[in-house]
Amino acid sequence: MAGIGFRLQKLLKKESLLSVLKAYGYSAVIGSGSWIIAVGGLIFTASIVKDFLIDKHYVLQFLTTTTYLFALSLIYTGFFQLYFSRYISDRIFEKKLDKILPNIIGMIVFTLFFGFFLILPSVFILVDTSIKYRLLFIFSFLVLSGIWILNVILSALKTYRYIFYSFAVSYFLIFILAIIFTFFNFGLEGLLASFLIGHGLLFFLLLFLVAFEFGSDRFIDFDFLNKKNIYPSLIIIGFFLNLGLWIDKFLYWLHPDTGDNIISVLRASFFYDLPMFLAYMAMIPGMALFLLRLETDFAKKYDDYYTAVREGGTLTKIEEYREEMILTAKTSIMEVFKGQLIFTLIFIIFAEGIFRLLGIPIIYIPTFNIVVLGTWLLLFFLSILTILFYLDRRKEALIISVIFALSNGVFSYVTILLGFEYTGLGFLFSCLLSAILSLIILNKIFNRLTYETFMYQR
């Protein structure tokens, strides 16, 4: 992830308000996860185009369809994202940059090939929809899957402006096409076509950037499938982490008391979905702050410590670097914890105005207040999980990822049975449990870091 780190450091060294705002802006795009930005853009687009639609139900069908596309593509590519990220990181560390582009293309081909057969049954499942709708559904799933694979390497790229403008242009195109197609009464298929075209543009813009940054004589390679490059633990972690982020939504969609059929077999629970997605939007400032601190402060201390370990530094120097790294990690995590809490409270205070602006019923505000506290704790948990990945503590990361997924499923199901007034508490308690456990685990690791580092080397 050094590429974006160097650029962010240069921006911060300028010590001007504009450069700081730029640094946070670019961190938000790369650090918040493109799916969060995408959901925010789609909610905004839907809130605008609904005034042009003859049948307002198209907006609900569009949001429901795209939500399933995000959920299914993220859970599916969750098997590959972390493990492939490790593969890319290892090649960058080894300075074998010529292997990156052909293996990215290989991973995209691999992902799309199996993804096609995975999503193909939707042709027979979504029987109450038009053939255009089903084709748009399939191709949108494949394009999103490709974007999530490309998203793995974004933080290693130095051209952050290009990344920022790629997202901006693509979502602006979705917005414009959605209005045009709606004006000409293309209905739901028109909205989905704008979604597919915009994300198709984003996919090719990002692929072009990767090809430009990592040139190679080879077009395609499948070295990432070599047994020595496969990390089963990362494959499992990626799946459970993404499953944990979506399992509560699926439970609310599928339960007869909380979900409604929107289009064909696709169900939604808008009294849970809309507050939840707005709560995810509230995470963006904290995620930007964490990436900024991670890539400009922690990464340097981390590199100092492990360089001293690899190159035979004195024990005194190694311990000094260890203490500096631990202090930087704790400071970064606490800054995110306190900073995101401030943004969370701001969102809670101004919730009514935000809901009215977006045309969302204010009756959903109590649920929003609960789940936005949950996303605050979720960000804390994910920040610690990222540190664990840096330290290569895959076993511990696997344990808490599984606990997060299972606890979110169990707690959410229990709160569904308890009734409407408990909506969101399952997610909140799951994030609280995961955050506490991850903090305990990280603290234990830091206390034994030097000893275990040398023991693992043996």
C-alpha positions in Angstrom: 0.0 0.0 0.0 3.1 2.2 -0.2 2.0 4.1 -3.3 -0.9 6.0 -1.9 1.1 6.5 1.4 3.9 8.4 -0.4 1.4 10.7 -2.1 -0.5 11.4 1.0 2.7 12.3 2.9 3.6 14.8 0.1 0.2 16.4 0.4 0.4 16.7 4.2 3.9 18.2 4.1 2.5 21.2 2.2 0.7 22.1 5.4 -2.1 24.0 3.7 -5.8 23.6 4.3 -6.4 22.7 0.6 -3.7 20.0 0.6 -5.1 18.5 3.9 -8.6 18.4 2.4 -7.3 16.8 -0.7 -5.5 14.1 1.4 -8.7 13.3 3.3 -10.7 13.4 0.0 -8.5 10.9 -1.7 -8.3 8.7 1.4 -12.1 8.7 1.5 -12.4 7.3 -2.0 -9.7 4.7 -1.6 -10.2 3.8 2.1 -14.0 3.8 2.4 -14.4 1.0 -0.1 -15.9 1.7 -3.5 -19.2 -0.2 -2.6 -20.0 2.4 0.1 -19.5 5.3 -2.3 -21.5 3.4 -4.9 -24.5 2.9 -2.5 -24.4 6.5 -1.6 -24.3 7.5 -5.3 -27.2 5.2 -6.1 -29.4 6.5 -3.2 -28.7 10.1 -4.3 -29.5 9.2 -8.0 -32.7 7.4 -7.0 -33.9 10.3 -4.8 -33.5 12.6 -7.9 -35.0 10.4 -10.7 -38.1 9.4 -8.7 -39.6 12.8 -9.6 -39.3 11.9 -13.3 -40.8 8.4 -13.0 -44.4 7.7 -13.9 -44.3 4.5 -11.7 -42.5 5.4 -8.4 -42.2 1.6 -7.7 -39.4 1.5 -10.2 -37.1 3.3 -7.6 -37.7 0.6 -5.0 -37.1 -2.1 -7.6 -33.9 -0.4 -8.8 -32.5 0.0 -5.2 -33.5 -3.5 -4.3 -31.9 -5.0 -7.4 -28.6 -3.0 -7.0 -28.5 -3.9 -3.3 -28.6 -7.6 -4.2 -26.0 -7.1 -6.9 -23.6 -5.4 -4.4 -24.3 -8.1 -1.7 -23.9 -11.1 -4.0 -20.8 -9.8 -5.8 -19.0 -8.8 -2.6 -19.7 -12.1 -0.8 -18.6 -14.0 -3.9 -15.4 -12.0 -4.5 -14.7 -12.1 -0.7 -13.2 -15.5 -1.3 -10.5 -13.8 -3.5 -10.0 -10.3 -2.3 -7.8 -10.7 0.7 -5.8 -13.7 -0.6 -5.2 -11.9 -3.9 -4.3 -8.7 -2.0 -1.6 -10.7 -0.2 -0.3 -12.1 -3.5 0.0 -8.5 -4.9 1.7 -7.3 -1.7 4.3 -10.1 -1.9 5.1 -9.3 -5.5 5.6 -5.6 -4.7 7.8 -6.5 -1.7 9.9 -8.8 -4.0 9.9 -6.0 -6.6 8.5 -8.4 -9.2 6.2 -5.7 -10.6 6.1 -7.3 -14.0 4.0 -10.1 -12.5 1.2 -7.9 -11.3 -0.7 -6.9 -14.5 -0.8 -10.5 -16.0 -2.0 -11.9 -12.7 -4.6 -9.2 -12.3 -6.0 -10.0 -15.7 -5.8 -13.7 -14.8 -7.7 -13.2 -11.6 -10.4 -11.1 -13.4 -10.8 -13.9 -16.0 -10.9 -16.5 -13.2 -13.4 -14.5 -11.2 -15.7 -13.7 -14.1 -15.6 -17.3 -15.5 -16.8 -18.9 -12.3 -19.0 -15.9 -11.5 -20.9 -16.4 -14.7 -21.9 -19.9 -13.8 -22.7 -18.8 -10.3 -25.1 -16.1 -11.4 -26.5 -17.9 -14.4 -29.3 -19.6 -12.4 -30.8 -16.1 -11.9 -32.1 -16.4 -15.5 -34.5 -19.2 -14.2 -35.0 -17.7 -10.7 -36.1 -14.2 -11.7 -38.8 -15.7 -13.9 -41.2 -12.8 -13.4 -38.9 -10.2 -15.0 -38.1 -9.3 -18.6 -35.2 -11.0 -20.4 -33.6 -7.5 -20.6 -33.7 -7.2 -16.8 -32.1 -10.7 -16.3 -29.3 -9.9 -18.8 -28.6 -6.6 -17.1 -28.6 -8.4 -13.7 -26.0 -10.9 -14.9 -23.7 -8.5 -16.6 -23.9 -6.0 -13.7 -22.9 -8.8 -11.3 -19.9 -9.6 -13.5 -18.8 -6.0 -13.9 -19.0 -5.4 -10.1 -17.1 -8.5 -9.4 -14.3 -7.3 -11.7 -14.3 -3.9 -10.0 -13.9 -5.5 -6.5 -10.9 -7.4 -7.8 -9.3 -4.2 -9.2 -10.2 -2.4 -6.0 -7.5 -4.7 -4.3 -4.7 -2.8 -5.9 -6.0 0.8 -5.8 -4.0 1.7 -2.7 -0.8 0.6 -4.3 -1.2 3.1 -7.2 0.3 6.5 -7.0 -2.1 8.3 -9.4 -4.8 9.1 -6.8 -6.2 11.9 -8.8 -7.0 9.6 -11.7 -8.7 7.2 -9.3 -10.7 10.0 -7.8 -11.8 11.3 -11.2 -12.6 7.8 -12.4 -15.1 7.4 -9.7 -16.5 10.9 -10.1 -16.9 10.6 -13.9 -18.5 7.1 -13.7 -21.1 8.0 -11.1 -21.8 11.3 -12.8 -22.5 9.2 -16.0 -24.8 6.9 -14.1 -26.7 10.0 -12.8 -27.0 11.6 -16.2 -28.0 8.4 -18.0 -30.6 7.6 -15.3 -32.3 10.9 -15.9 -32.1 10.6 -19.7 -33.5 7.0 -19.7 -36.2 8.0 -17.2 -37.2 11.0 -19.3 -37.7 8.7 -22.3 -39.7 6.2 -20.1 -37.3 3.3 -20.3 -38.4 2.4 -16.7 -36.5 -0.1 -14.5 -34.4 -1.5 -17.4 -33.2 2.1 -18.2 -32.1 2.6 -14.6 -30.2 -0.7 -14.6 -28.7 0.1 -18.0 -27.3 3.3 -16.6 -26.0 1.4 -13.6 -24.2 -1.2 -15.9 -22.8 1.4 -18.3 -21.4 3.6 -15.5 -19.8 0.7 -13.7 -18.5 -0.7 -17.0 -16.8 2.6 -17.6 -15.3 2.6 -14.1 -14.0 -1.0 -14.6 -12.2 -0.1 -17.8 -10.8 3.2 -16.4 -9.3 1.3 -13.5 -8.0 -1.5 -15.6 -6.4 1.0 -18.0 -4.7 2.6 -14.9 -3.3 -0.7 -13.7 -2.0 -1.6 -17.2 -0.3 1.9 -17.3 1.2 1.6 -13.9 2.4 -2.1 -14.1 3.5 -2.8 -17.6 4.5 -6.3 -18.5 5.5 -8.4 -21.5 2.9 -11.0 -20.6 -0.8 -10.5 -21.1 -2.2 -13.1 -18.7 -0.8 -15.3 -16.0 -2.3 -17.6 -13.3 0.7 -17.6 -10.9 -1.7 -16.6 -8.1 -3.1 -20.2 -8.3 0.3 -21.7 -7.6 0.0 -23.7 -4.3 2.7 -21.7 -2.6 0.8 -18.5 -3.3 -2.5 -19.6 -1.9 -3.5 -18.7 1.7 -6.6 -20.7 2.7 -7.0 -18.7 5.9 -7.3 -15.4 3.9 -9.9 -17.0 1.6 -12.0 -18.0 4.6 -11.5 -14.6 6.3 -12.6 -12.8 3.2 -15.7 -14.8 2.9 -16.8 -14.5 6.6 -16.0 -10.9 6.8 -18.2 -10.0 3.8 -20.9 -12.5 5.0 -20.8 -10.8 8.4 -21.4 -7.4 6.7 -24.5 -8.7 4.9 -26.0 -11.6 6.9 -28.2 -9.3 9.0 -29.6 -7.7 5.8 -30.5 -11.1 4.4 -32.2 -12.1 7.6 -34.4 -9.0 7.5 -35.1 -9.5 3.8 -36.1 -13.1 4.1 -38.1 -13.1 7.3 -41.9 -12.9 6.6 -42.4 -10.3 9.4 -39.7 -7.9 8.2 -39.3 -8.3 4.5 -41.5 -7.7 1.4 -41.4 -8.9 -2.1 -40.2 -6.1 -4.4 -39.5 -7.7 -7.7 -39.8 -11.4 -8.5 -38.1 -13.3 -5.6 -36.0 -10.3 -4.5 -37.1 -9.0 -1.1 -36.2 -5.9 0.9 -36.8 -4.5 4.3 -36.7 -0.7 3.8 -37.2 0.2 7.5 -33.9 -1.6 8.1 -32.1 -1.1 4.7 -32.3 2.7 4.4 -31.1 3.5 7.9 -28.3 0.9 7.6 -27.0 2.3 4.3 -27.1 5.8 5.6 -25.2 4.6 8.6 -22.5 3.2 6.3 -22.3 6.6 4.7 -21.5 8.0 8.1 -18.4 5.7 8.2 -16.7 7.5 5.3 -15.0 10.3 7.4 -13.6 7.7 9.9 -12.4 5.4 7.2 -10.6 8.3 5.4 -9.0 9.3 8.7 -7.8 5.7 9.4 -6.3 5.2 5.9 -4.5 8.6 6.3 -3.0 7.6 9.7 -2.3 4.1 8.6 -0.4 5.0 5.5 1.4 8.1 6.7 2.3 7.1 10.3 1.8 3.4 11.2 3.3 2.1 7.9 6.6 3.9 8.5 6.9 2.6 12.1 6.0 -0.8 10.9 8.6 -0.8 8.2 11.3 0.5 10.7 10.5 -2.3 13.1 10.6 -5.2 10.6 13.6 -3.8 8.8 15.5 -3.8 12.0 14.3 -7.4 12.7 15.3 -8.6 9.2 18.6 -6.8 9.0 19.9 -7.8 12.5 19.3 -4.6 14.5 20.3 -4.6 18.1 17.7 -5.7 20.6 17.6 -2.2 22.1 16.8 -0.7 18.7 14.2 -3.4 17.9 12.4 -2.7 21.2 12.5 1.0 20.6 10.9 0.5 17.1 8.4 -1.9 18.6 7.3 0.6 21.2 7.1 3.4 18.5 5.0 1.1 16.3 2.6 0.1 19.1 2.2 3.7 20.2 1.5 4.8 16.6 -1.0 2.0 16.1 -2.8 2.8 19.4 -2.8 6.5 18.6 -4.2 5.9 15.1 -7.0 3.6 16.3 -8.0 6.0 19.1 -8.0 8.9 16.7 -10.4 7.0 14.5 -12.5 5.9 17.5 -12.9 9.5 18.8 -13.1 11.1 15.4 -15.8 8.8 14.2 -17.7 9.2 17.4 -17.9 13.0 16.7 -19.2 12.4 13.2 -21.6 9.7 14.6 -23.1 12.2 17.1 -23.4 14.9 14.3 -25.3 12.4 12.1 -27.6 11.6 15.1 -28.2 15.2 15.9 -29.0 16.2 12.3 -30.7 12.9 11.4 -34.2 14.4 10.9 -32.9 17.0 8.4 -30.9 14.4 6.5 -33.9 12.1 6.3 -36.2 14.9 5.1 -33.7 16.0 2.5 -33.5 12.4 1.1 -37.2 11.8 1.3 -36.8 9.0 3.8 -39.6 8.6 6.5 -38.5 10.0 9.8 -40.1 7.0 11.6 -36.8 5.2 10.7 -34.7 7.6 12.7 -34.6 5.4 15.9 -33.3 2.5 13.9 -30.7 4.8 12.3 -29.5 6.0 15.7 -28.9 2.4 16.7 -27.2 1.2 13.6 -25.0 4.3 13.2 -23.6 3.5 16.6 -23.0 0.0 15.3 -21.1 1.3 12.3 -18.9 3.4 14.7 -18.0 0.2 16.5 -17.7 -1.7 13.2 -15.1 0.9 12.0 -13.2 0.4 15.3 -13.2 -3.4 14.7 -12.1 -3.1 11.1 -9.3 -0.8 12.0 -7.9 -3.4 14.5 -8.4 -6.1 11.9 -6.3 -4.2 9.4 -3.5 -3.9 11.9 -3.7 -7.7 12.4 -3.3 -8.1 8.6 -0.2 -5.9 8.7 1.2 -8.1 11.5 0.3 -11.3 9.5 -1.9 -12.6 12.3 -4.2 -14.6 10.1 -5.3 -17.0 12.8 -6.5 -14.3 15.1 -8.1 -12.4 12.2 -9.9 -15.6 11.1 -11.3 -16.2 14.7 -12.8 -12.7 15.1 -14.1 -12.6 11.5 -16.0 -15.9 12.1 -17.3 -14.5 15.5 -18.4 -11.3 13.8 -20.4 -13.2 11.1 -22.0 -15.7 13.4 -22.8 -13.2 16.2 -24.3 -10.8 13.7 -26.5 -13.6 12.3 -27.6 -14.9 15.7 -28.1 -11.6 17.4 -30.0 -10.1 14.4 -32.3 -13.2 14.2 -33.1 -12.9 17.9 -33.9 -9.2 17.6 -36.2 -9.9 14.7 -38.1 -12.4 16.9 -38.3 -9.8 19.7 -40.0 -7.2 17.5 -39.7 -4.0 15.6 -38.5 -1.8 18.5 -35.4 -4.0 18.8 -34.4 -3.4 15.1 -30.7 -2.9 14.7 -29.6 -4.0 18.2 -28.4 -7.3 16.9 -25.9 -5.6 14.6 -24.9 -3.1 17.3 -24.2 -5.9 19.9 -22.3 -8.0 17.3 -20.0 -5.0 16.4 -19.5 -4.3 20.1 -18.5 -7.9 20.8 -16.2 -8.0 17.8 -14.6 -4.7 18.7 -13.9 -5.8 22.3 -12.5 -9.2 21.3 -10.3 -7.7 18.6 -8.9 -5.1 21.0 -8.1 -7.8 23.6 -6.4 -9.9 21.0 -4.3 -7.0 19.5 -3.2 -5.9 23.0 -2.0 -9.5 23.7 -0.1 -9.7 20.4 1.6 -6.4 21.0 2.9 -7.5 24.4 4.5 -10.6 22.9 5.4 -9.2 19.5 9.2 -9.4 19.5 9.3 -12.8 21.1 6.8 -14.3 18.6 8.4 -12.6 15.6 11.7 -14.3 16.3 10.0 -17.6 17.1 8.1 -17.6 13.8 11.3 -16.9 11.9 12.8 -20.0 13.5 
